[in-house]
Amino acid sequence: MNLSSLRPFLAILPLSLLALTSSGCGQEVVRGANDPSIDGKAMSTGLDKEDIQRALHETLNNLRIAPVMNEWRAQNPPPNVAIFPFQNSTSEHIDSMLDAMLGEAETWLVESGTVQVISRERQTQMIREVEGQQNAVFNPANTAKYGRQLGAKYLITGKVSGNDERTDDARRVQYFLFLQVIEVETSVIKWQRKTYVTKAVR
């Protein structure tokens, strides 16, 4: 058999292989909308959507009834608030989840109608200005300076830390979500809250 007679077969071979690999060897792909239990299952000891929503729900509900929220409701015009990146103090690769958490908290504040939230794009630009670097990263030591540069009256900062324990047949990771509201002018902590999330493999 010569090369010219093989050409039609070679042309369809990549498509055949693609069809076989995309079929997933008979595995079914299911949407969470069709099977709500999918989102409820823990796939690892890392933070997932349900962990974030539960921890934020508990934390922000506490902020909702805190005295600082009453101060914000009484101010006209509403005060400017900046939310800075949440620090990852764990050994887990959860930065994408922390970004999602930041977005959820930002949305909650905007929808509360009690403050004006400074955009994260403006914060990124300002961090570069303060740090004097094109690719500058957030430095917690300069949080108050960032706030003044942004014209923010209050800052919301946070971090997630963790405790990882293992035995011969089990592993448990305890996450601690810590949030606080700081008044820029005085550096006074106006509110803070710690929430716990525990994941285990056994």
C-alpha positions as CSV (number, residue, x, y, z in Angstrom):
1,M,0.0,0.0,0.0
2,N,1.5,3.3,-1.0
3,L,1.3,6.7,0.7
4,S,-1.3,8.2,-1.6
5,S,-3.7,5.4,-0.8
6,L,-3.2,6.0,2.9
7,R,-4.0,9.7,2.8
8,P,-7.8,9.5,3.2
9,F,-7.3,7.3,6.2
10,L,-4.7,9.6,7.8
11,A,-7.0,12.6,7.2
12,I,-9.8,11.2,9.4
13,L,-7.6,9.6,12.0
14,P,-7.2,12.8,14.2
15,L,-11.0,13.3,14.1
16,S,-11.6,9.7,15.2
17,L,-9.1,10.0,18.0
18,L,-10.8,13.2,19.2
19,A,-14.2,11.6,19.2
20,L,-12.8,8.7,21.3
21,T,-11.1,11.0,23.9
22,S,-14.0,13.4,24.2
23,S,-16.4,10.5,24.9
24,G,-14.5,10.0,28.2
25,C,-14.6,6.2,27.9
26,G,-18.3,6.1,28.7
27,Q,-18.2,8.5,31.7
28,E,-21.2,10.8,32.0
29,V,-20.8,14.6,32.5
30,V,-23.6,16.0,34.8
31,R,-24.5,19.6,35.4
32,G,-24.9,20.8,39.0
33,A,-28.2,22.4,38.0
34,N,-29.5,18.9,37.1
35,D,-28.1,17.2,40.2
36,P,-27.7,19.6,43.2
37,S,-25.9,17.0,45.2
38,I,-22.8,17.5,43.0
39,D,-22.0,20.9,44.6
40,G,-22.5,19.4,48.1
41,K,-19.9,16.7,47.7
42,A,-16.4,17.4,49.0
43,M,-13.8,16.4,46.4
44,S,-10.7,17.3,48.4
45,T,-9.5,19.0,51.6
46,G,-9.3,22.3,49.7
47,L,-11.8,25.1,50.0
48,D,-14.7,24.8,47.6
49,K,-17.8,26.7,46.6
50,E,-19.9,25.4,49.5
51,D,-17.2,26.2,52.0
52,I,-16.9,29.8,50.8
53,Q,-20.6,30.4,50.8
54,R,-21.2,29.0,54.2
55,A,-18.2,30.8,55.8
56,L,-19.1,34.1,54.1
57,H,-22.8,33.8,55.0
58,E,-21.9,33.3,58.7
59,T,-19.3,36.1,58.7
60,L,-21.2,38.7,56.7
61,N,-24.4,38.1,58.6
62,N,-22.4,39.0,61.7
63,L,-21.2,42.2,60.0
64,R,-24.8,43.0,59.0
65,I,-25.8,43.5,62.7
66,A,-22.5,45.0,63.8
67,P,-22.4,48.6,65.1
68,V,-20.2,49.7,62.2
69,M,-22.9,48.9,59.7
70,N,-25.3,51.2,61.7
71,E,-22.6,53.9,61.4
72,W,-22.5,53.3,57.6
73,R,-26.3,53.4,57.3
74,A,-26.3,56.8,59.1
75,Q,-23.7,58.5,56.9
76,N,-24.8,60.6,53.9
77,P,-23.2,60.2,51.4
78,P,-22.2,56.6,52.1
79,P,-18.6,56.1,53.0
80,N,-16.0,54.7,50.6
81,V,-14.9,51.2,51.5
82,A,-12.0,49.2,49.9
83,I,-11.7,45.5,50.1
84,F,-8.1,44.2,49.9
85,P,-6.9,40.8,48.8
86,F,-7.4,38.0,51.4
87,Q,-4.0,36.5,52.4
88,N,-3.5,32.8,52.1
89,S,-1.6,31.7,55.2
90,T,-2.3,28.0,54.6
91,S,-0.2,25.3,52.8
92,E,-3.1,24.8,50.4
93,H,-3.3,26.2,46.8
94,I,-6.5,28.1,47.4
95,D,-5.8,31.5,45.8
96,S,-8.5,31.1,43.2
97,M,-11.0,30.4,46.0
98,L,-9.8,33.4,47.9
99,D,-10.5,35.5,44.7
100,A,-14.0,34.1,44.5
101,M,-14.5,34.9,48.2
102,L,-13.3,38.5,47.6
103,G,-15.8,38.8,44.8
104,E,-18.7,37.4,46.9
105,A,-17.9,39.9,49.7
106,E,-17.6,42.8,47.3
107,T,-21.0,41.9,45.7
108,W,-22.6,41.6,49.2
109,L,-21.4,45.1,50.2
110,V,-22.6,46.7,46.9
111,E,-26.0,45.1,47.3
112,S,-26.2,46.2,50.9
113,G,-26.5,49.8,49.6
114,T,-24.7,51.1,52.8
115,V,-21.3,51.9,51.3
116,Q,-19.6,52.8,48.1
117,V,-17.1,50.1,47.1
118,I,-13.9,51.1,45.4
119,S,-13.2,49.0,42.4
120,R,-10.4,46.4,42.6
121,E,-9.0,47.7,39.3
122,R,-8.3,51.0,40.9
123,Q,-6.7,49.3,43.9
124,T,-4.3,47.4,41.6
125,Q,-3.2,50.7,40.0
126,M,-2.8,52.4,43.4
127,I,-0.7,49.5,44.8
128,R,1.7,49.9,41.9
129,E,1.9,53.6,42.7
130,V,2.6,53.1,46.4
131,E,5.0,50.2,45.9
132,G,6.7,51.9,42.9
133,Q,6.7,48.7,40.9
134,Q,4.9,47.8,37.6
135,N,4.0,44.3,39.0
136,A,3.7,45.2,42.6
137,V,1.8,42.9,45.0
138,F,-0.3,43.8,47.9
139,N,1.7,44.5,51.1
140,P,-0.4,44.2,54.3
141,A,2.1,46.6,56.1
142,N,1.0,49.4,53.7
143,T,-2.8,48.8,54.0
144,A,-3.5,52.2,55.7
145,K,-1.4,54.0,53.0
146,Y,-3.4,52.3,50.3
147,G,-6.6,53.4,51.9
148,R,-5.5,57.1,52.1
149,Q,-4.4,57.0,48.5
150,L,-7.7,55.6,47.4
151,G,-9.8,58.0,49.5
152,A,-11.3,55.1,51.4
153,K,-12.7,55.8,54.9
154,Y,-12.8,52.1,55.8
155,L,-10.8,49.0,54.8
156,I,-11.9,45.4,54.8
157,T,-9.0,43.0,55.1
158,G,-8.8,39.3,55.7
159,K,-6.8,36.1,55.7
160,V,-7.3,32.4,55.7
161,S,-5.1,30.3,57.9
162,G,-5.1,26.5,58.4
163,N,-4.2,23.7,60.6
164,D,-3.3,20.4,58.9
165,E,-3.4,17.1,61.0
166,R,-2.7,13.6,59.7
167,T,-2.8,10.1,61.1
168,D,-2.0,6.8,59.3
169,D,-5.5,6.6,57.9
170,A,-7.0,10.1,58.0
171,R,-6.3,13.7,57.3
172,R,-8.1,16.8,58.7
173,V,-7.6,20.4,57.6
174,Q,-9.2,23.2,59.7
175,Y,-9.5,26.6,58.0
176,F,-9.9,29.9,59.8
177,L,-11.4,32.7,57.9
178,F,-10.6,36.1,59.6
179,L,-12.1,39.4,58.4
180,Q,-11.9,42.9,59.9
181,V,-13.0,46.4,59.2
182,I,-10.4,49.1,59.9
183,E,-11.1,52.9,60.0
184,V,-8.3,54.4,57.9
185,E,-7.9,57.7,59.7
186,T,-7.5,56.2,63.2
187,S,-6.4,52.6,62.4
188,V,-9.1,51.5,64.9
189,I,-10.5,48.0,64.3
190,K,-14.3,48.6,64.0
191,W,-15.3,45.0,63.6
192,Q,-13.7,41.6,63.2
193,R,-14.8,38.0,63.0
194,K,-13.3,34.5,62.7
195,T,-15.2,31.7,61.1
196,Y,-14.2,28.0,60.9
197,V,-14.4,25.4,58.1
198,T,-13.2,21.8,58.6
199,K,-12.5,19.3,55.9
200,A,-11.4,15.7,56.4
201,V,-10.4,12.6,54.4
202,R,-11.0,9.4,56.3
